[in-house]
Amino acid sequence: MKRILISIFTLFALTAAPHFSSAGIFKKENVLGAAIGGLTGGVIGHQSRHAKEGAIIGSVAGYAVGSAVHDEKKKSRKRHEQRKQERAALEETMVPAPTPAPEPRFSKSEERQLLLQSSRLFSVRESN
């Protein structure tokens, strides 16, 4: 009866894991989750005199949790990239801010005086 129950639970946990393929089996989060789950399940199972069953159940449950963590990280990266692309597209459509006028080098009276001196109409001729 125990073997049947363990087999059913293992089968259920493996089908519940979202990425059970050759590309998704050995992801870092999956392996780490299975290792932690197996260790925890083994310790808990040892306390109830079922260390092997506890380790197996813990490993499968840890794998499923690790797979869920991997999926969430993947979605988060995808959302981040999408926001980055949206910002870049928005920046392309934005009109650049106008540049401020340069600081005047001369005061208004100095500027008038320079204009008058450079103008041919108002040039002062010396009479001899």
C-alpha positions as CSV (number, residue, x, y, z in Angstrom):
1,M,0.0,0.0,0.0
2,K,2.9,2.4,0.8
3,R,4.5,1.8,-2.5
4,I,1.3,2.5,-4.4
5,L,0.7,5.7,-2.4
6,I,4.3,6.9,-2.9
7,S,4.0,6.1,-6.7
8,I,0.8,8.0,-7.0
9,F,2.1,11.0,-5.1
10,T,5.3,10.9,-7.2
11,L,3.4,10.7,-10.4
12,F,1.1,13.6,-9.3
13,A,4.1,15.8,-8.3
14,L,5.9,15.2,-11.5
15,T,2.9,16.0,-13.6
16,A,2.2,19.1,-11.5
17,A,5.8,20.4,-12.2
18,P,5.4,22.8,-15.1
19,H,8.6,22.1,-17.0
20,F,9.2,18.4,-17.1
21,S,11.3,18.2,-20.2
22,S,14.9,17.6,-21.0
23,A,15.6,21.3,-21.1
24,G,13.8,22.0,-17.8
25,I,14.8,19.1,-15.6
26,F,18.2,20.3,-14.5
27,K,17.6,24.0,-13.9
28,K,19.4,25.4,-10.9
29,E,16.2,26.2,-9.0
30,N,14.7,22.7,-9.7
31,V,17.8,20.9,-8.5
32,L,18.3,23.1,-5.4
33,G,14.6,22.7,-4.5
34,A,14.8,18.9,-4.9
35,A,18.0,18.7,-2.7
36,I,16.5,20.9,0.0
37,G,13.2,19.1,-0.1
38,G,14.9,15.7,-0.1
39,L,17.0,16.6,2.9
40,T,14.0,18.1,4.8
41,G,11.8,15.1,3.9
42,G,14.5,12.7,5.0
43,V,14.8,14.4,8.4
44,I,11.1,14.5,8.9
45,G,10.7,10.9,7.6
46,H,13.4,9.7,9.9
47,Q,11.5,11.1,12.9
48,S,8.5,9.0,11.9
49,R,10.6,6.0,11.0
50,H,10.0,6.4,7.2
51,A,13.2,8.2,6.1
52,K,13.2,6.8,2.5
53,E,9.6,7.7,1.8
54,G,10.1,11.1,3.4
55,A,13.2,11.8,1.3
56,I,11.4,10.8,-1.9
57,I,8.3,12.8,-1.2
58,G,10.4,15.8,-0.1
59,S,12.5,15.7,-3.2
60,V,9.5,15.6,-5.5
61,A,7.8,18.4,-3.6
62,G,11.0,20.4,-3.6
63,Y,11.4,19.9,-7.3
64,A,7.9,21.2,-7.9
65,V,8.6,24.3,-5.8
66,G,11.9,24.9,-7.5
67,S,10.2,24.7,-10.9
68,A,7.6,27.2,-9.7
69,V,10.4,29.5,-8.6
70,H,12.2,29.2,-11.9
71,D,9.0,30.1,-13.8
72,E,8.4,33.1,-11.6
73,K,12.0,34.3,-12.2
74,K,11.5,33.8,-16.0
75,K,8.3,35.8,-16.0
76,S,10.0,38.6,-13.9
77,R,12.9,38.8,-16.4
78,K,10.4,38.9,-19.3
79,R,8.4,41.7,-17.7
80,H,11.6,43.6,-17.0
81,E,12.7,43.3,-20.6
82,Q,9.3,44.4,-21.8
83,R,9.3,47.5,-19.6
84,K,12.8,48.3,-20.9
85,Q,11.7,48.1,-24.5
86,E,8.6,50.3,-23.7
87,R,10.9,52.9,-22.1
88,A,13.2,52.9,-25.1
89,A,10.2,53.3,-27.5
90,L,8.8,56.1,-25.4
91,E,12.2,57.9,-25.3
92,E,12.4,57.7,-29.1
93,T,9.0,59.4,-29.5
94,M,9.7,62.2,-27.0
95,V,10.7,65.6,-28.2
96,P,13.9,66.8,-26.6
97,A,13.7,69.6,-24.1
98,P,14.6,73.0,-25.6
99,T,18.1,74.2,-24.7
100,P,18.1,77.2,-22.5
101,A,19.3,80.5,-24.0
102,P,22.9,81.3,-23.4
103,E,23.8,83.8,-20.8
104,P,24.4,87.2,-22.3
105,R,28.0,88.2,-22.3
106,F,27.2,91.9,-22.3
107,S,24.7,94.1,-20.6
108,K,22.0,95.7,-22.7
109,S,23.8,99.1,-22.7
110,E,27.1,97.5,-23.7
111,E,25.3,95.6,-26.5
112,R,23.7,98.8,-27.9
113,Q,27.0,100.6,-27.8
114,L,28.7,97.7,-29.7
115,L,26.0,97.7,-32.3
116,L,26.3,101.4,-32.8
117,Q,30.0,101.2,-33.2
118,S,29.9,98.4,-35.7
119,S,27.1,99.9,-37.8
120,R,28.2,102.0,-40.8
121,L,25.3,104.4,-40.4
122,F,26.3,105.5,-37.0
123,S,30.1,105.4,-37.4
124,V,31.8,108.5,-36.2
125,R,34.1,110.1,-38.7
126,E,36.8,112.2,-37.5
127,S,36.9,115.6,-39.2
128,N,40.1,117.3,-39.8
